[in-house]
């Protein structure tokens, strides 16, 4: 994971396909960041018991960086869902028009 990667574009409200693709990508980013963090954390645990302290420190720093990246990815995912939810709230769903009752 590279924190300098370009951020994903925000979905356009009302564009269901763009929103689904964006949130799916952001979900993937969050999962990947957590996998990297978990791998670094596991390496830190092993290095703390078997290797030189400098290697354990390096794994701890990698874990810290990966957790920050995971937090960034999760925040982007939350923001995308907020935009999608707002779009759903402010625009009526298609096919849900209830006809007026006849007397």
N, C-alpha and C positions, 0 to 999 in steps of 0.2 A: 504494500500500500504506500502510495506516495501522497503526502498531504498537499502537494502542489498540483495534483490532478485537477483538471477543470471541473467545476461543479456541474451537476446535471441541471438542465434547464427546468424551470418550474412549469407545472402543467397549466394549460390555458383553461380557465373555468368553463365548464360546459363541453369541453373536448374530452369525452370519456376515454377514447383510445389513447390519447396523449397522457392523460392522467394515470391510466392503468399501467402504461409502459414506464412512465417515470417512477411511480411508486414501486413497481416491481423491481426496477433497477436499484432503487434506493434500499429496498428490503435486502436485495442481494449484497449490496455494499455493506450494510450493517452486519449481515451474517458473516461475510468474509472478514471484516474487521474483528469480530468477536472470535473467529477461528484463529486468526493470527495472534490475538491477545492471549487466547488459551494456550496455544503452542508455546509462546514466549514464557508464559507463566509456568507451564510444566517444565520447560528447560531451566528456568530460574530455580525451581524447587530441586531439581536433580543437581544442578551446578552448585547449589548452596551446600550440598552434602558431600560432593565428590571432587569438585574442581577448585581451581584457584579463586580467591575472592573477586579478582578482576573479571573473570568470566561470569560469575553470578551477578555482579554489578551490571555488566553489559546486558544480560538477559532481563534484569529488572528494568533497565532503561528502555529496552525494546517493548516490554510489557506495558510500561507507562505510556509510551508513544502509541502503541496499538489501542490501548483503552481510550485515549483521547480521540483517536480516529473513529473508533466505534461510537463514542458519544456524539461526534460530529455527524456521522452517518445516521444515527438514530434521531438526532434533532432534525435533520433534513427530511427523514421519513415522516416524523410527526408533523412538520410544516406542510408537507405534501398532502397528508390526510386532512389537515385543517382546511386547506384550500378546496379539496374535493368535497368535504362535508359542507362547507359554506356554499359551494356551488349547488349542492343538492337541496339545501335549505332554501336558497333564494330562487331556484327555478323549479317549476312543477315537473314531476316525473311524466314521461310520455306514456300515454295509454291509461292514465288514471283519472281522466275527466269523468266526473259523475254527472250524468244527465239530470236535468231538473225533473222533479216529480210531476206527473200529469195529474190534473184534478178531474 
